[in-house]
Amino acid sequence: MLPWWAAIPAALAAYIVIESAFRRHLSQLTLRLVVALAFIAIILLAINFAAQVILLGLVGLAAFLLIDNLREVLGR
């Protein structure tokens, strides 16, 4: 037996799946669910590895500036 606070989202999810099945839109529902879960995973990874993300961004910016300056000096 589910508590009421877990039964409401479970019932809503079941209704959405059944409605999508009857309208033949299960593939669209699956795609939207996968995209939403991927977006949530990206946010969680960015929060957990914030220092590494910032460091990687700074290293990438430095590499871009170095390459751009080398192109300018070499005349390309």
Secondary structure, DSSP 8 states (H G I E B T S, - for coil): ---HHHHHHHHHHHHHHHHHHHTT-HHHHHHHHHHHHHHHHHHHHHHHTHHHHHHHHHHHHHHHHHHHHHHHHHT-
